[in-house]
Amino acid sequence: MRIDLLGVKKEDLPAVWADLGMPSGQAYTKGVRMVKTCVGTEFCRFGTQDSTNAGIEMERTFENLFTPHKVKMATVGCPRNCAEATVKDIGLVGIEGGWQVFVGGAAGKSVRKADLLITVETTDEAMDASILFFQYYREHARYLERTYDFVERIGMERVRKDTIYATDADKEALRERFRKSKERSYDAWLEGRAPVNTTQFIPLTPIDQVTA
């Protein structure tokens, strides 16, 4: 379950999160945002794949990880694309008999249809392809370079060659580096309970109000 809370003061956030007992989404960082999903096979007559549970798995796999720029993801249960997976940095599109994994999409000031990375049969295979691309992007993109700029700069042929068509050893190395990062990841907002410094969660003072 997700709850959007807008307008809460920064200094009140730790108490709100403590009362809710829920982790915070990463809304403003250069990292992974929450995964958007459609209702998939559970609640839609057009659904071909369980996009809801795939989205939950994707969010748990990638949450709290930092990237060169923000990364938006989505999963949809059929090509009707209700969660707009084909304009996300990583998107899973359910089809009859499997998943299509798309990367490098955008729907901001400019719109870019994502490129098809691979078509697979199982959710596990789709997640693995997503991990390979995600880690490759983290290691090779420039700082503040979104995935859509990254794939256009180096080309999808190279992306596929270095990820899904790489040697087993190279793919496993990407997975292992991803696993190490994930093992060390944590919800940074939990520092609200024990701030690293005393000013971490106090209101910022405008520069024109600072006295000499």
Salt bridges, closest charged atoms under 4 A:
GLU59 OE1 - ARG2 NH2 2.88
GLU84 OE1 - LYS36 NZ 3.19
GLU84 OE1 - LYS88 NZ 3.79
ASP89 OD2 - ARG146 NH2 2.83
ASP115 OD2 - ARG112 NH2 2.79
ASP128 OD1 - ARG175 NE 2.60
GLU139 OE2 - ARG177 NE 2.53
GLU145 OE2 - ARG153 NE 2.79
GLU152 OE2 - ARG112 NE 2.72
ASP162 OD2 - ARG158 NE 3.38
ASP162 OD1 - LYS161 NZ 3.91
GLU172 OE1 - ARG175 NH1 3.17
GLU172 OE2 - ARG179 NH2 2.42
GLU176 OE1 - ARG179 NH2 2.83
